[in-house]
Amino acid sequence: MRRVFVFIFLFSCTDKPVVKPDFDFTSIETIVIYPTPDFRTFSGSGTIINKSIVYHLMKMGINIVERETTPALIKEASLSQTGITQNEIDVKMTSSDFALLCTLTEFKDHQVFVVPITTRDKGSSVKTVETIDEPIVTKDQSGNEIVHYETTITETTSTKKGSLTERESVEYVSSRVGMTVQLLNASNGDVLWTNTYWYSSISLTNAVNECVYGALKPLKKLLE
Amino acid sequence: MKRYHNKFIVILTALFLTIIIADETNKEDINSLINKSIMAIQDKEYEKALSFINQAKNVNYTNSSLRKTKTVDSTLAEIYQMEGQLLELLGKKDEAISAWYNCLNYAKTDALKREAEVHLKHLRD
């Protein structure tokens, strides 16, 4: 029963993507991916995210044009051989009406640090009570033996002195990646779809992969 | 009658001391097992790390056997969080879901509760 409540709670509090109503997403065939700026504390993070976005969108069957790398590649590899002109490159880059922009809200690798811990032992005092029953034999007037017991109670109190102990504990903070993605209609600047997502993992690679997958998964449903 | 009364006190004292010693041993075991697991994660030995976490889960818990760290969410919630992340990385999705449910149940801070919720939603979708 508790699990049912947790499940209901989960689906009532999570962030959902925002979609422009009445837009036909199935008409989208090509998306231009713009460079993602690096997160302020992690150089190269923008490129890592962009490559992961390309991977996941291509898996969805979308044709991708990378705004940053494609012009340079076309210039280098094809321009001289095919006689393609700069204008034609520009046409290719603007042939899609749809652009995907991403902003990193978090990009943190895992951390392990050692924390010194001081444990205070307050000491203790233990009282032990020992009872010994010793038989004492006496004789009555007619010479019969009478046994009676004499009880001896010994009380021992042992005291343990308090102390301070220093030791170390290893603490762990997971890798964490957060992002906001927007799909724009390049012809009029309308935002068609936007989503925000974050994910944590023991491995940064896994955090990036799962974050991008989680962020783009709702878009996949719209494009199908 | 008095004799039995005294013996009862001696037995009680011995029992009390045994509980204190056992509790101290638990604390040390949990700390040491979590530390070993983190070091195994550092070396990317995820199966080994998971085996230490499983051992830490099996330590007999009492309310007082909290891991003494600077974080608030220690012991069980922290153990289940690590277990969930390790299982995800090892591709054991169903077991990971179970671990994150347990993490959500034992978590004391909003941050860890939210993390468990995000992982559960991600794995269930």
Contacts between the chains, C-beta under 8 A, distances in Angstrom:
chain1	res1	chain2	res2	distance
A	2	B	105	7.5
A	3	B	101	6.5
A	6	B	101	6.7
A	6	B	104	6.1
A	6	B	105	7.9
A	6	B	120	7.8
A	9	B	117	7.7
A	10	B	117	5.3
A	10	B	120	5.6
A	10	B	121	5.5
A	10	B	124	7.7
A	11	B	121	7.3
A	13	B	117	6.9
A	14	B	117	7.0
A	14	B	118	7.5
A	14	B	121	5.1
A	110	B	41	8.0
A	112	B	38	6.0
A	112	B	41	7.9
A	112	B	42	5.8
A	115	B	69	6.3
A	115	B	70	5.8
A	117	B	68	5.3
A	117	B	69	7.2
A	119	B	68	6.6
A	124	B	20	7.8
A	126	B	13	6.5
A	126	B	17	6.8
A	127	B	13	7.4
A	128	B	10	6.7
A	128	B	13	6.1
A	129	B	6	5.5
A	129	B	9	5.2
A	129	B	10	6.2
A	129	B	13	8.0
A	130	B	6	7.8
A	130	B	10	7.1
A	131	B	2	7.8
A	131	B	3	5.8
A	131	B	6	3.9
A	131	B	7	6.8
A	133	B	3	6.2
A	151	B	2	7.0
A	151	B	3	6.9
A	153	B	6	6.8
A	169	B	31	5.9
A	169	B	34	8.0
A	169	B	35	6.5
A	169	B	67	7.4
A	169	B	68	7.0
A	169	B	69	5.4
A	170	B	34	7.4
A	170	B	35	4.4
A	170	B	38	4.6
A	170	B	39	6.7
A	171	B	38	7.6
A	171	B	69	5.8
A	171	B	70	7.3
A	171	B	71	6.7
A	172	B	38	4.7
A	172	B	41	6.9
A	172	B	82	7.3
A	174	B	85	6.4
A	198	B	118	6.9
A	199	B	118	6.9
A	199	B	119	7.9
A	199	B	122	6.6
A	200	B	85	7.3
A	200	B	115	6.0
A	200	B	118	7.8
A	200	B	119	7.7
A	201	B	85	5.9
A	201	B	88	6.8
A	201	B	89	6.7
A	202	B	41	5.7
A	202	B	46	7.4
A	202	B	82	7.8
A	202	B	85	4.7
A	202	B	86	6.4
A	202	B	89	5.7
A	203	B	89	6.2
A	206	B	88	7.4
A	206	B	89	5.8
A	210	B	88	7.9
A	210	B	122	6.6
A	214	B	122	5.3
A	214	B	125	7.8
A	217	B	125	6.7
